[in-house]
Amino acid sequence: MKTEGRNAVIELLKTDKNIEKIMLEKDPQGSLKSIFAEARKKNIRVQFVDRRALDKLSEDKRHQGVIAFTSDFSYSSLDEIISSRNGNNGFIVLCDGIEDVHNLGSIIRVAECAGADGVVIPSNNSASVTEAVIRISAGAANHIKVAKVNSINRAVDELKKQNYWLYALEADGSNIYDADLTGNIAIVVGGEDSGVKRLTREKCDFTLSIPLKGKVNSLNASVAFGIAAYEAVRKRNV
């Protein structure tokens, strides 16, 4: 698996993941020199190449002069995410059919920044953690547990058994600013077009919405989650 971009590679170097090699643009400057120094410190093989070689390997030519190569992304289990919670302050994100890699990468980035224990995605009808998702997450995918499960609904059932409150984000729910959002919580974010699926929504304890004041009637999935995540952070830090 390739990790592209300066920030993503810098974050990768902070982890204990097995980095097979790093390809750097010749005559590195600025943060690229810092990446080289850290790679040498960790005895990671560095190969200097010209920009054309990086362009050929890059998915979208946004490598910023550096590409790191690692083993395939290692998923966690739902049990591992649950066991990492801090007492009765668990915070988990469930993605119910997020198919756009930009949304998934952004959700993972926000979840990590907001201190969530992990992100759960389904095996089917969902984006996976790819090189693009890692880059879009600015490397956050290397710092937060991501579980891939066969069924989001079964994950919801398991979380309820573990004393989590489940909150679905939808347009016609209760005002999120009136919600408690303390204790063990899991926020369910629906797909870009379909939203949270009907059965999943019915299994959740609450449906929450974000008040909209403009003429557009919906928010991007990752933007909506960002607002919800930091409302939870605010409530939990009072």
DOVEX-416949 format. One record per residue (C-alpha): residue in three letters; x, y, z. Coordinates in nm, 3 decimals, decimal comma, always signed. Example, Ala and Ser with C-alpha at 12.3 -4.5 7.8 and 13.67 -1.06 7.14 Angstrom:
% DOVEX-416949
['ALA'; [+1,230; -0,450; +0,780]];
['SER'; [+1,367; -0,106; +0,714]];
END
This chain:
% DOVEX-416949
['MET'; [+0,000; +0,000; +0,000]];
['LYS'; [+0,120; +0,349; -0,087]];
['THR'; [+0,094; +0,653; +0,138]];
['GLU'; [+0,130; +0,978; -0,055]];
['GLY'; [+0,181; +1,336; +0,053]];
['ARG'; [+0,400; +1,506; +0,312]];
['ASN'; [+0,156; +1,523; +0,602]];
['ALA'; [+0,036; +1,166; +0,551]];
['VAL'; [+0,391; +1,029; +0,544]];
['ILE'; [+0,495; +1,239; +0,846]];
['GLU'; [+0,203; +1,090; +1,041]];
['LEU'; [+0,291; +0,740; +0,917]];
['LEU'; [+0,645; +0,780; +1,052]];
['LYS'; [+0,500; +0,847; +1,398]];
['THR'; [+0,346; +0,498; +1,408]];
['ASP'; [+0,502; +0,155; +1,448]];
['LYS'; [+0,377; +0,034; +1,109]];
['ASN'; [+0,620; -0,156; +0,891]];
['ILE'; [+0,741; +0,089; +0,624]];
['GLU'; [+0,916; -0,103; +0,349]];
['LYS'; [+1,065; +0,201; +0,177]];
['ILE'; [+1,016; +0,570; +0,108]];
['MET'; [+1,062; +0,728; -0,232]];
['LEU'; [+1,168; +1,094; -0,214]];
['GLU'; [+1,212; +1,354; -0,483]];
['LYS'; [+1,579; +1,431; -0,545]];
['ASP'; [+1,732; +1,724; -0,353]];
['PRO'; [+1,462; +1,731; -0,082]];
['GLN'; [+1,386; +2,063; +0,083]];
['GLY'; [+1,179; +2,172; +0,383]];
['SER'; [+0,958; +1,902; +0,529]];
['LEU'; [+1,097; +1,649; +0,280]];
['LYS'; [+1,437; +1,684; +0,448]];
['SER'; [+1,269; +1,619; +0,783]];
['ILE'; [+1,106; +1,306; +0,641]];
['PHE'; [+1,445; +1,186; +0,518]];
['ALA'; [+1,605; +1,249; +0,858]];
['GLU'; [+1,330; +1,060; +1,042]];
['ALA'; [+1,346; +0,771; +0,796]];
['ARG'; [+1,720; +0,738; +0,849]];
['LYS'; [+1,669; +0,747; +1,225]];
['LYS'; [+1,426; +0,455; +1,194]];
['ASN'; [+1,649; +0,267; +0,946]];
['ILE'; [+1,390; +0,286; +0,668]];
['ARG'; [+1,522; +0,250; +0,315]];
['VAL'; [+1,498; +0,575; +0,118]];
['GLN'; [+1,516; +0,591; -0,260]];
['PHE'; [+1,573; +0,925; -0,433]];
['VAL'; [+1,399; +0,960; -0,768]];
['ASP'; [+1,295; +1,237; -1,004]];
['ARG'; [+0,942; +1,376; -1,000]];
['ARG'; [+0,842; +1,187; -1,316]];
['ALA'; [+0,897; +0,855; -1,141]];
['LEU'; [+0,674; +0,965; -0,853]];
['ASP'; [+0,410; +1,088; -1,099]];
['LYS'; [+0,394; +0,742; -1,258]];
['LEU'; [+0,337; +0,575; -0,921]];
['SER'; [+0,096; +0,833; -0,784]];
['GLU'; [-0,279; +0,781; -0,804]];
['ASP'; [-0,360; +1,148; -0,867]];
['LYS'; [-0,021; +1,324; -0,900]];
['ARG'; [-0,060; +1,483; -0,554]];
['HIS'; [+0,234; +1,305; -0,392]];
['GLN'; [+0,412; +1,633; -0,296]];
['GLY'; [+0,747; +1,470; -0,358]];
['VAL'; [+0,712; +1,165; -0,133]];
['ILE'; [+0,553; +0,819; -0,142]];
['ALA'; [+0,590; +0,560; +0,136]];
['PHE'; [+0,527; +0,189; +0,086]];
['THR'; [+0,378; -0,026; +0,362]];
['SER'; [+0,196; -0,355; +0,402]];
['ASP'; [-0,178; -0,352; +0,332]];
['PHE'; [-0,390; -0,161; +0,581]];
['SER'; [-0,448; -0,358; +0,901]];
['TYR'; [-0,806; -0,341; +1,025]];
['SER'; [-0,901; -0,376; +1,391]];
['SER'; [-1,202; -0,566; +1,526]];
['LEU'; [-1,506; -0,408; +1,686]];
['ASP'; [-1,408; -0,576; +2,014]];
['GLU'; [-1,067; -0,408; +1,999]];
['ILE'; [-1,229; -0,068; +1,955]];
['ILE'; [-1,471; -0,128; +2,243]];
['SER'; [-1,191; -0,247; +2,472]];
['SER'; [-0,991; +0,070; +2,407]];
['ARG'; [-1,260; +0,298; +2,551]];
['ASN'; [-1,187; +0,509; +2,857]];
['GLY'; [-1,426; +0,388; +3,127]];
['ASN'; [-1,780; +0,493; +3,041]];
['ASN'; [-1,672; +0,751; +2,785]];
['GLY'; [-1,657; +0,537; +2,474]];
['PHE'; [-1,698; +0,716; +2,142]];
['ILE'; [-1,738; +0,518; +1,820]];
['VAL'; [-1,836; +0,620; +1,467]];
['LEU'; [-2,032; +0,387; +1,238]];
['CYS'; [-2,038; +0,459; +0,866]];
['ASP'; [-2,355; +0,317; +0,713]];
['GLY'; [-2,273; +0,301; +0,343]];
['ILE'; [-2,021; +0,583; +0,295]];
['GLU'; [-1,904; +0,508; -0,060]];
['ASP'; [-1,710; +0,825; -0,139]];
['VAL'; [-1,342; +0,800; -0,042]];
['HIS'; [-1,326; +1,174; +0,028]];
['ASN'; [-1,607; +1,149; +0,280]];
['LEU'; [-1,458; +0,842; +0,447]];
['GLY'; [-1,113; +1,001; +0,467]];
['SER'; [-1,258; +1,319; +0,613]];
['ILE'; [-1,471; +1,127; +0,866]];
['ILE'; [-1,166; +0,931; +0,982]];
['ARG'; [-0,968; +1,252; +1,017]];
['VAL'; [-1,240; +1,422; +1,222]];
['ALA'; [-1,293; +1,111; +1,435]];
['GLU'; [-0,924; +1,095; +1,521]];
['CYS'; [-0,904; +1,467; +1,597]];
['ALA'; [-1,215; +1,445; +1,817]];
['GLY'; [-1,067; +1,160; +2,021]];
['ALA'; [-1,298; +0,882; +1,901]];
['ASP'; [-1,196; +0,526; +1,987]];
['GLY'; [-1,255; +0,400; +1,637]];
['VAL'; [-1,447; +0,398; +1,310]];
['VAL'; [-1,660; +0,106; +1,188]];
['ILE'; [-1,733; +0,042; +0,820]];
['PRO'; [-1,925; -0,240; +0,650]];
['SER'; [-1,756; -0,495; +0,425]];
['ASN'; [-1,997; -0,430; +0,138]];
['ASN'; [-2,136; -0,117; -0,027]];
['SER'; [-1,878; +0,104; +0,138]];
['ALA'; [-1,546; +0,267; +0,067]];
['SER'; [-1,251; +0,085; +0,226]];
['VAL'; [-0,931; +0,229; +0,366]];
['THR'; [-0,728; +0,280; +0,050]];
['GLU'; [-0,424; +0,487; -0,033]];
['ALA'; [-0,655; +0,775; -0,127]];
['VAL'; [-0,844; +0,753; +0,203]];
['ILE'; [-0,519; +0,759; +0,400]];
['ARG'; [-0,403; +1,068; +0,208]];
['ILE'; [-0,738; +1,245; +0,246]];
['SER'; [-0,736; +1,168; +0,619]];
['ALA'; [-0,395; +1,343; +0,636]];
['GLY'; [-0,255; +1,026; +0,791]];
['ALA'; [-0,520; +1,003; +1,064]];
['ALA'; [-0,608; +0,652; +0,943]];
['ASN'; [-0,270; +0,543; +1,080]];
['HIS'; [-0,360; +0,666; +1,430]];
['ILE'; [-0,716; +0,543; +1,484]];
['LYS'; [-0,864; +0,194; +1,486]];
['VAL'; [-1,083; +0,112; +1,187]];
['ALA'; [-1,296; -0,203; +1,193]];
['LYS'; [-1,457; -0,366; +0,892]];
['VAL'; [-1,769; -0,565; +0,985]];
['ASN'; [-2,010; -0,787; +0,792]];
['SER'; [-2,315; -0,601; +0,921]];
['ILE'; [-2,359; -0,253; +1,065]];
['ASN'; [-2,685; -0,369; +1,222]];
['ARG'; [-2,509; -0,647; +1,412]];
['ALA'; [-2,247; -0,394; +1,521]];
['VAL'; [-2,528; -0,172; +1,653]];
['ASP'; [-2,673; -0,468; +1,845]];
['GLU'; [-2,334; -0,549; +1,996]];
['LEU'; [-2,273; -0,189; +2,100]];
['LYS'; [-2,611; -0,175; +2,271]];
['LYS'; [-2,518; -0,489; +2,466]];
['GLN'; [-2,202; -0,304; +2,571]];
['ASN'; [-2,410; -0,014; +2,708]];
['TYR'; [-2,361; +0,234; +2,424]];
['TRP'; [-2,624; +0,489; +2,327]];
['LEU'; [-2,673; +0,486; +1,949]];
['TYR'; [-2,739; +0,813; +1,763]];
['ALA'; [-2,834; +0,821; +1,394]];
['LEU'; [-2,763; +1,144; +1,207]];
['GLU'; [-3,059; +1,224; +0,982]];
['ALA'; [-3,238; +1,533; +0,852]];
['ASP'; [-3,565; +1,485; +1,043]];
['GLY'; [-3,437; +1,398; +1,390]];
['SER'; [-3,434; +1,588; +1,718]];
['ASN'; [-3,213; +1,895; +1,751]];
['ILE'; [-2,860; +1,771; +1,819]];
['TYR'; [-2,792; +2,066; +2,048]];
['ASP'; [-3,054; +1,932; +2,291]];
['ALA'; [-2,899; +1,583; +2,306]];
['ASP'; [-2,695; +1,455; +2,601]];
['LEU'; [-2,406; +1,286; +2,410]];
['THR'; [-2,223; +1,184; +2,728]];
['GLY'; [-2,127; +0,834; +2,842]];
['ASN'; [-2,068; +0,556; +2,589]];
['ILE'; [-2,196; +0,680; +2,252]];
['ALA'; [-2,187; +0,571; +1,890]];
['ILE'; [-2,280; +0,808; +1,607]];
['VAL'; [-2,411; +0,653; +1,285]];
['VAL'; [-2,342; +0,849; +0,966]];
['GLY'; [-2,541; +0,750; +0,657]];
['GLY'; [-2,446; +0,728; +0,293]];
['GLU'; [-2,421; +1,032; +0,070]];
['ASP'; [-2,753; +0,972; -0,106]];
['SER'; [-2,945; +0,719; +0,102]];
['GLY'; [-2,868; +0,837; +0,456]];
['VAL'; [-2,887; +0,595; +0,747]];
['LYS'; [-3,070; +0,281; +0,635]];
['ARG'; [-3,421; +0,232; +0,773]];
['LEU'; [-3,351; -0,080; +0,985]];
['THR'; [-3,030; +0,069; +1,124]];
['ARG'; [-3,214; +0,387; +1,214]];
['GLU'; [-3,488; +0,189; +1,388]];
['LYS'; [-3,227; +0,006; +1,596]];
['CYS'; [-3,072; +0,334; +1,715]];
['ASP'; [-3,185; +0,493; +2,040]];
['PHE'; [-3,213; +0,844; +1,898]];
['THR'; [-3,221; +1,022; +1,564]];
['LEU'; [-3,051; +1,362; +1,563]];
['SER'; [-3,039; +1,642; +1,310]];
['ILE'; [-2,838; +1,960; +1,268]];
['PRO'; [-3,049; +2,277; +1,230]];
['LEU'; [-3,011; +2,430; +0,884]];
['LYS'; [-3,073; +2,801; +0,831]];
['GLY'; [-3,007; +2,834; +0,459]];
['LYS'; [-3,190; +2,727; +0,146]];
['VAL'; [-2,986; +2,407; +0,090]];
['ASN'; [-3,158; +2,120; +0,272]];
['SER'; [-2,864; +1,894; +0,356]];
['LEU'; [-2,497; +1,883; +0,457]];
['ASN'; [-2,216; +1,673; +0,320]];
['ALA'; [-2,182; +1,352; +0,528]];
['SER'; [-1,836; +1,433; +0,660]];
['VAL'; [-1,930; +1,794; +0,740]];
['ALA'; [-2,239; +1,677; +0,930]];
['PHE'; [-2,031; +1,429; +1,125]];
['GLY'; [-1,774; +1,698; +1,205]];
['ILE'; [-2,043; +1,916; +1,361]];
['ALA'; [-2,188; +1,620; +1,554]];
['ALA'; [-1,847; +1,500; +1,673]];
['TYR'; [-1,749; +1,834; +1,818]];
['GLU'; [-2,089; +1,885; +1,976]];
['ALA'; [-2,019; +1,556; +2,153]];
['VAL'; [-1,671; +1,680; +2,251]];
['ARG'; [-1,824; +1,999; +2,389]];
['LYS'; [-2,090; +1,815; +2,591]];
['ARG'; [-1,838; +1,564; +2,727]];
['ASN'; [-1,594; +1,835; +2,837]];
['VAL'; [-1,844; +2,050; +3,029]];
END
